[in-house]
């Protein structure tokens, strides 16, 4: 039942909101946990840091805090890119500064947790983005021009 509920919520989220709305929702949703974790660490709450001195915040585990911070960083970077491309927005510079601050804050949290898992996730995310951008700009795009070829060649490439 929980898997079905999660699936339905994910499909609703994907269909209901635009890309900018989705990115904004994710960035905003990550901040309360990160800010409260930072507050807990700054005020030396019990168990907000591990015995080794790693940040764990309100999540009680560095491998729970770090992915939240990395999701915030990746979403904020994507939103930063979208805002950067929007040249006509009169509040653009403010948005860029706020998003850059969120990215830096998230990276600091990730680094202070000393968790390697989100760093690997960021590297994998970067590799996928680079692959798709290279595919999009390569001469292979012309080979995948019509829909019939796309349906037959793309699954073959994805199986590699």
Rosetta blueprint (number, residue, H / E / L):
1 X L
2 X H
3 X H
4 X H
5 X H
6 X H
7 X H
8 X H
9 X H
10 X H
11 X H
12 X H
13 X H
14 X H
15 X H
16 X H
17 X L
18 X L
19 X H
20 X H
21 X H
22 X H
23 X H
24 X H
25 X H
26 X H
27 X H
28 X H
29 X H
30 X H
31 X H
32 X H
33 X H
34 X H
35 X H
36 X H
37 X H
38 X H
39 X H
40 X H
41 X H
42 X H
43 X L
44 X L
45 X L
46 X L
47 X L
48 X L
49 X E
50 X L
51 X L
52 X L
53 X L
54 X L
55 X E
56 X L
57 X H
58 X H
59 X H
60 X L
61 X L
62 X H
63 X H
64 X H
65 X H
66 X H
67 X H
68 X H
69 X H
70 X H
71 X H
72 X H
73 X H
74 X H
75 X H
76 X H
77 X H
78 X H
79 X H
80 X H
81 X H
82 X H
83 X H
84 X H
85 X H
86 X L
87 X L
88 X L
89 X L
90 X L
91 X L
92 X H
93 X H
94 X H
95 X H
96 X H
97 X H
98 X H
99 X H
100 X H
101 X H
102 X H
103 X H
104 X H
105 X H
106 X H
107 X H
108 X H
109 X H
110 X H
111 X H
112 X H
113 X H
114 X L
115 X L
116 X L
117 X H
118 X H
119 X H
120 X H
121 X H
122 X H
123 X H
124 X H
125 X H
126 X H
127 X H
128 X H
129 X H
130 X H
131 X H
132 X H
133 X H
134 X H
135 X H
136 X H
137 X H
138 X L
139 X L
140 X H
141 X H
142 X H
143 X H
144 X L
145 X L
146 X L
147 X H
148 X H
149 X H
150 X H
151 X H
152 X H
153 X H
154 X H
155 X H
156 X H
157 X H
158 X H
159 X H
160 X L
